[in-house]
């Protein structure tokens, strides 16, 4: 198996992706590289890259980017980008981002894996949607938040943000992930409580919207909502490419929201 074999596979199974504009590209290395092993991770930190190399996994697939374009205008970033490329060269790793494919991938992808991980009964998700509706009949906002925390604690989530009345009864939970938890869009699915992420919300205008409209919003880390999908990616690759070594590598996210 060559590294490009996986990207070619994604292009075959993900018609929802614009393959001329997608971020699902090789970030470093040669797509023709013969794969000795695959590491799947949410974020390709230096520590993850080193662990992959130590384990003999020369192809790393990351959900998020591995460099720092948001800081490109700072002089120091030329140095930091160069150092990361030098590390990748030293480790002999080929690095690919798989984001747009996995954000809508049925069953194994981010939305379905996240909802399944939470353990609430759920409704089928249209392929074009980023969101999943879960049934939480008979529960209060606080009950839902506690179950989310109970499930996500082992991932490293130390708290769940709650906007709204914790005693309010709810029945339909819209579950979002990543940085695309658009609250009005989630509410329009008929949800009376929303599960969003830190990167997908803004404290001021999302808080105002939630409180004025009396629509409770729960918040977890961006990473927390996507880790179950990346774990399933490792399972998926193992199924689709039998005989290929594949491991899921944790990346140190989510970081703690509080220290007790």
C-alpha positions as CSV (number, residue, x, y, z in Angstrom):
1,X,0.0,0.0,0.0
2,X,1.2,3.5,-0.9
3,X,0.2,6.6,1.1
4,X,-1.7,7.9,-1.9
5,X,-3.9,4.7,-1.9
6,X,-5.8,6.0,1.2
7,X,-6.5,9.4,-0.4
8,X,-7.6,7.7,-3.6
9,X,-9.9,5.6,-1.5
10,X,-11.4,8.7,0.2
11,X,-12.0,10.3,-3.2
12,X,-14.0,7.2,-4.2
13,X,-16.2,7.0,-1.1
14,X,-16.7,10.7,-0.3
15,X,-18.7,12.5,-3.2
16,X,-19.6,15.3,-0.8
17,X,-16.0,16.5,-0.9
18,X,-14.9,19.1,-3.5
19,X,-11.7,17.3,-4.4
20,X,-10.3,20.4,-6.2
21,X,-10.6,22.6,-3.1
22,X,-10.5,20.2,-0.1
23,X,-8.0,20.4,2.7
24,X,-7.7,16.6,2.5
25,X,-4.2,16.8,1.1
26,X,-0.7,15.6,1.9
27,X,0.9,18.1,4.2
28,X,4.4,16.7,4.0
29,X,6.2,13.8,2.4
30,X,5.8,11.7,-0.7
31,X,2.3,10.3,-1.6
32,X,4.2,7.4,-3.4
33,X,5.7,6.3,-0.1
34,X,5.3,2.6,0.7
35,X,3.4,2.4,4.0
36,X,4.9,0.4,6.8
37,X,2.3,1.4,9.3
38,X,-0.4,4.1,9.8
39,X,-0.9,6.4,12.8
40,X,-4.3,8.0,13.1
41,X,-4.6,11.1,15.3
42,X,-6.7,14.2,15.8
43,X,-3.7,16.6,15.9
44,X,-0.2,15.8,14.6
45,X,1.8,17.4,17.4
46,X,5.6,16.9,17.5
47,X,5.1,14.4,20.3
48,X,2.6,12.3,18.2
49,X,5.0,12.3,15.2
50,X,7.8,11.0,17.4
51,X,5.7,8.3,18.9
52,X,4.6,7.2,15.4
53,X,8.2,7.0,14.2
54,X,9.2,5.0,17.3
55,X,6.4,2.6,16.6
56,X,7.4,2.2,13.0
57,X,4.4,4.0,11.6
58,X,5.6,6.1,8.7
59,X,2.2,7.4,7.4
60,X,0.4,9.8,9.8
61,X,-3.2,10.8,9.1
62,X,-4.4,13.8,11.1
63,X,-7.8,15.3,11.2
64,X,-6.6,18.9,11.8
65,X,-3.7,20.8,10.2
66,X,-0.1,20.2,11.4
67,X,1.3,23.7,10.9
68,X,0.5,27.3,12.1
69,X,-1.0,29.3,9.2
70,X,-2.9,31.5,11.6
71,X,0.4,32.9,12.9
72,X,2.1,33.2,9.5
73,X,2.4,37.0,9.8
74,X,4.8,36.7,12.8
75,X,8.5,36.4,12.0
76,X,9.0,33.5,14.4
77,X,6.7,31.3,12.4
78,X,9.2,30.9,9.6
79,X,11.5,29.3,12.1
80,X,8.7,27.1,13.7
81,X,7.5,25.9,10.3
82,X,11.0,25.0,9.3
83,X,11.7,23.2,12.5
84,X,8.5,21.0,12.0
85,X,9.5,20.2,8.5
86,X,13.0,19.2,9.6
87,X,11.5,17.0,12.3
88,X,9.2,15.3,9.7
89,X,12.2,14.8,7.4
90,X,14.3,13.3,10.3
91,X,11.5,10.9,11.3
92,X,10.8,9.9,7.7
93,X,7.1,10.5,8.0
94,X,4.5,11.2,5.3
95,X,1.7,13.3,6.7
96,X,-1.9,13.7,5.4
97,X,-4.9,15.6,6.6
98,X,-8.3,13.8,6.4
99,X,-10.9,16.4,7.5
100,X,-13.6,17.0,4.9
101,X,-14.0,13.3,4.2
102,X,-14.4,12.4,7.8
103,X,-16.7,15.3,8.8
104,X,-19.6,13.6,6.9
105,X,-18.5,10.0,6.6
106,X,-21.4,7.7,7.4
107,X,-21.1,5.5,10.5
108,X,-17.4,5.8,11.0
109,X,-17.1,9.6,10.6
110,X,-17.2,12.4,13.1
111,X,-21.0,13.0,13.6
112,X,-22.2,9.4,13.9
113,X,-19.2,8.3,16.0
114,X,-19.7,11.2,18.4
115,X,-23.4,10.6,18.8
116,X,-22.9,6.9,19.3
117,X,-20.2,7.5,21.9
118,X,-22.6,9.7,24.0
119,X,-25.0,6.8,24.3
120,X,-28.3,8.6,23.6
121,X,-30.8,7.0,21.2
122,X,-30.4,8.9,17.9
123,X,-32.2,9.5,14.6
124,X,-30.7,8.8,11.2
125,X,-28.5,11.6,9.8
126,X,-28.8,12.9,6.3
127,X,-25.4,12.5,4.6
128,X,-25.1,16.2,3.9
129,X,-25.7,17.2,7.5
130,X,-22.9,17.8,10.1
131,X,-25.4,17.2,13.0
132,X,-27.1,14.3,14.6
133,X,-30.4,14.4,16.6
134,X,-30.5,12.4,19.8
135,X,-33.5,11.6,22.0
136,X,-33.3,12.8,25.6
137,X,-37.0,12.5,26.5
138,X,-37.7,12.9,30.2
139,X,-34.3,14.5,31.0
140,X,-33.4,18.0,32.3
141,X,-30.6,20.1,30.9
142,X,-28.5,19.2,33.9
143,X,-29.1,15.5,33.4
144,X,-27.9,15.7,29.8
145,X,-24.8,17.7,30.8
146,X,-23.9,15.1,33.5
147,X,-24.3,12.2,31.1
148,X,-22.1,14.0,28.5
149,X,-19.4,14.6,31.1
150,X,-19.6,11.0,32.4
151,X,-19.1,9.7,28.8
152,X,-16.3,12.2,27.9
153,X,-14.4,12.2,31.1
154,X,-12.2,9.3,30.0
155,X,-11.3,11.3,26.9
156,X,-10.0,14.1,29.1
157,X,-13.0,16.4,29.3
158,X,-13.1,17.8,32.8
159,X,-16.2,20.0,32.6
160,X,-19.2,20.6,30.4
161,X,-20.3,24.2,29.7
162,X,-24.0,24.9,30.4
163,X,-25.8,28.0,29.0
164,X,-29.4,28.2,30.2
165,X,-31.6,26.7,32.9
166,X,-30.2,23.4,34.1
167,X,-33.6,22.4,35.4
168,X,-35.4,22.8,32.1
169,X,-36.9,19.7,30.7
170,X,-35.8,18.8,27.1
171,X,-36.4,16.0,24.6
172,X,-34.4,16.6,21.4
173,X,-30.6,17.1,21.5
174,X,-28.8,18.4,18.4
175,X,-25.2,17.1,18.6
176,X,-22.6,19.0,16.7
177,X,-18.8,18.7,16.4
178,X,-15.8,20.5,15.2
179,X,-15.8,24.3,14.5
180,X,-19.1,24.2,12.7
181,X,-21.7,24.1,15.5
182,X,-24.0,26.7,14.1
183,X,-26.6,27.2,16.8
184,X,-29.5,28.4,14.6
185,X,-29.0,25.6,12.1
186,X,-29.0,23.1,14.9
187,X,-32.1,24.5,16.5
188,X,-33.9,24.4,13.1
189,X,-33.6,20.6,13.2
190,X,-36.3,20.7,15.9
191,X,-33.9,20.5,18.8
192,X,-34.7,22.1,22.2
193,X,-31.1,21.6,23.5
194,X,-27.8,21.9,21.6
195,X,-24.4,20.3,22.2
196,X,-21.8,22.5,20.6
197,X,-18.0,23.0,20.9
198,X,-15.7,25.7,22.2
199,X,-14.3,26.4,18.7
200,X,-17.8,26.3,17.2
201,X,-19.3,29.0,19.5
202,X,-18.5,32.5,20.7
203,X,-19.2,33.4,24.3
204,X,-20.8,36.7,23.7
205,X,-23.2,36.3,20.8
206,X,-23.9,32.6,21.3
207,X,-24.6,33.2,25.0
208,X,-26.9,36.1,24.1
209,X,-28.7,34.0,21.6
210,X,-29.1,31.0,24.0
211,X,-30.4,33.1,26.9
212,X,-32.7,35.4,24.9
213,X,-34.3,32.5,23.0
214,X,-34.3,30.2,26.1
215,X,-32.5,27.4,24.1
216,X,-30.0,25.6,26.4
217,X,-26.5,25.1,24.9
218,X,-23.9,22.6,26.2
219,X,-20.3,23.0,25.3
220,X,-17.3,20.6,25.1
221,X,-13.9,20.8,23.6
222,X,-13.6,20.7,19.8
223,X,-11.2,17.8,20.3
224,X,-13.6,15.8,22.5
225,X,-16.3,15.8,19.9
226,X,-14.0,14.5,17.2
227,X,-11.9,11.9,19.0
228,X,-14.5,9.1,18.8
229,X,-14.5,9.6,15.0
230,X,-10.8,9.4,14.8
231,X,-10.7,6.2,16.8
232,X,-13.2,4.8,14.4
233,X,-11.0,5.9,11.5
234,X,-8.4,3.5,12.7
235,X,-11.0,0.7,12.8
236,X,-12.2,1.6,9.3
237,X,-8.7,1.6,7.8
238,X,-8.0,-1.8,9.4
239,X,-11.2,-3.1,7.8
240,X,-10.6,-1.6,4.3
241,X,-6.9,-2.3,4.1
242,X,-6.4,-5.7,5.9
243,X,-2.8,-6.5,6.7
244,X,-1.8,-2.9,7.1
245,X,-0.7,-1.9,10.6
246,X,-2.8,1.0,11.9
247,X,-2.9,2.6,15.4
248,X,-4.8,5.4,16.9
249,X,-2.5,7.8,18.8
250,X,-3.9,10.2,21.4
251,X,-2.5,13.8,21.0
252,X,-2.9,15.4,24.4
253,X,-6.3,17.0,23.6
254,X,-8.6,18.0,25.1
255,X,-6.6,20.0,27.5
256,X,-8.1,20.4,31.0
257,X,-10.7,23.2,31.5
258,X,-10.0,23.3,35.2
259,X,-7.6,21.9,37.7
260,X,-9.1,20.4,40.9
